[in-house]
Amino acid sequence: MSENQNLLAEQRRALILDEVRRRGGVRVNELTRKLGVSDMTVRRDLDALARQGVLEKVHGGAVPVVEASTHEPGFEAKSGLELTAKEDIARAAAELVVPGTAIALSGGTTTYALAHQLLEAPDLTVVTNSVRVADVFHAAQRVSGQRQGAATVVLTGGVRTPSDTREGPVGAQGDRGPPIAQVFGGVDGISVRR
């Protein structure tokens, strides 16, 4: 399966999840009409989303999972949402990066978009806890070869989370690396009281 087909599946699943959450549930036949795909494709998408724990399959469709406030949706579930906003944020953040410095990028779909924007930044060191962010730079180096001035990526350790980040005491030891000039982080939520 090509990368474009994977991306389309991820985007389609994000749309399905958004529809389920917005409407409180959907039927397979509604999704096939809306998305222009077969009922088998929709059922496979619903199976994948159910395995991620972000929705519950019911006879003929799906309903949202009642989530605890600490629930963290997987990377795929969030990757197709608010694409334009993420790209705008990524472009603006990339303009702030000083070539030749070390930066920290947290995990998340917006920082993943930022990583793509930074591929041409010269002599950059990227410290990240995100497997996906590290993969962006690794794939670019594999395609173009180890070019002069390419980013150096330091992937911290820890326990892998649903967002494809590594967190925990091992990940927190990343502060022993190069001096970080800037930190770019994503958030899952903000509380005025906390």
C-alpha positions, 0 to 999 in steps of 0.5 A: 500500500502506498504512502498516499493510500495510508494518508488517505485512510488516516484522513478518512478515519479522522473524518469518521471519528469527528463525525461520530463525536459531533453527532453522537454516532453514525451508520455505515451506510451514511459514511459510505455515501459521505466518503464515497467508499465501499461499506467494507472500507468503512467497516475496516476503518471502524475496526481500526478506530475501535482497536485504537479505543476511540469509538465503539462499533455497534450493529450498523455503525459506531458510537463514541467511547465515553472517555476519561479526561486523561484519555489520549487519542492516537496519532492517527486519530488526530493527524487529519484534524485541523490540517490548515491550522497545523500547517499555518502554525508550523510555518510560523514556528519554523520562521523562529528557528535559528539555524545552527542551534539545538531545538526541542520538539515534543510529540504531536501532530502539529510538531510533526508538521513543524518537523517537515518545515525544518528539513532545510534548516542548516546545521540543526540539532533536534532533540525529541521524544517523538518517534514520528518527528525523528522519522521525518528527518530520518526519511529525508536523509535516506532519500537525499543521502547524508548531506552536509548541514543535515539535521542531527536528531537525538531521540530520547528514551522512555515508554512509548505512548499512543501519540508515538512519543516516549515518556517517563524517567528515561525521557526526562534525562534528555536535558543532559544533551546539547544546550537547547535554544528553543522548545516547541511543544504541542498540548492536548488541553489547557485548564484555567484552574490547573 
